[in-house]
């Protein structure tokens, strides 16, 4: 059991560094290229899982369609929204907003639970936690600038893009849960990441690869993806983001939650926003205003309340 708690705690810590390493890479490339490189590294980390289980992973036609929808929502939609938001706000703000995820997941699970089922229902304290988390997110948004964001400053547009990414993540998680009822969660996640990476690569690299084949009349100057001029710091940040913050965390979390009670494992999800906001303040010199401090406290309190009680989102389906 001790190893299970350790795996969940380490996964929460690694998730908490995702925005920090993303910001380092964004200093040298666009959001699209940063997300693509991150998932190319994540795909490398997931290849052993695919190779080991490929002969036992069989999907029906409906399951293939569901997997592709999950891949689209969970990789290109979620992460492009999230990191376009990060490009317009601060690591601290983005991390605190993501702290609302356990509460939002619990609310979504309650709203979409099968008729007559009480397993996912929220009680009064659960709904109070949801209300507190919502107020906290609103306070963080209010703490951002309404105009164009200066470098290193939070903005309303950036914070709202992060919120939009959480909606995509919720849909991905709830749909993935259906596949994970009959298939291994690590395997479903590995195939989702691989399919999502292909979905990222086609629109990002496709125009550049096809450009030489176009006629001179339609020829456009598509820039190649950054490579030679990317610093070792950025490459290290991308590798850590993909191999550790995405691939390794998923495997650690899925292993950990099978060895400890879900109600206790869920609290480790709250390491992510706490550590992420701390890294933004301490290492990037960001500043959290009074609204952000109050909002972050509400979000974390709501998340801890929900994940340490009997009615909490199942951590087995919270994947990144």
Secondary structure, 3 states (H helix, E strand, C coil): CHHHHHHHHHHHHHHHCHHHHHHHHHCCCCHHHHHHHHHHHHHHHHHHHHHHHHHHCCCCHHHHHHHHHHHHHHHHHHHHHHHHHHHHCCHHHHHHHHCCHHHHHHHHHHHCCCCCCCCCCCCHHHHHHHHHHHHHHHHHHHCCECCCCCCCCCEHHHHHHHHHHHHHHHHHHHHHHHHHCCCCHHHHHHHHHHHHHHHHHHHHHHHHHHHHHCCCCCCCCCCCCCCCCCCHHHHHHHHHHHHHHHHHHHHHHHHHCCCCCHHHHHHHHHHHHHHHHHHHHHHCCCCCCHHHHHHHHHHHHHHHHHHCCCCCCCHHHCCC
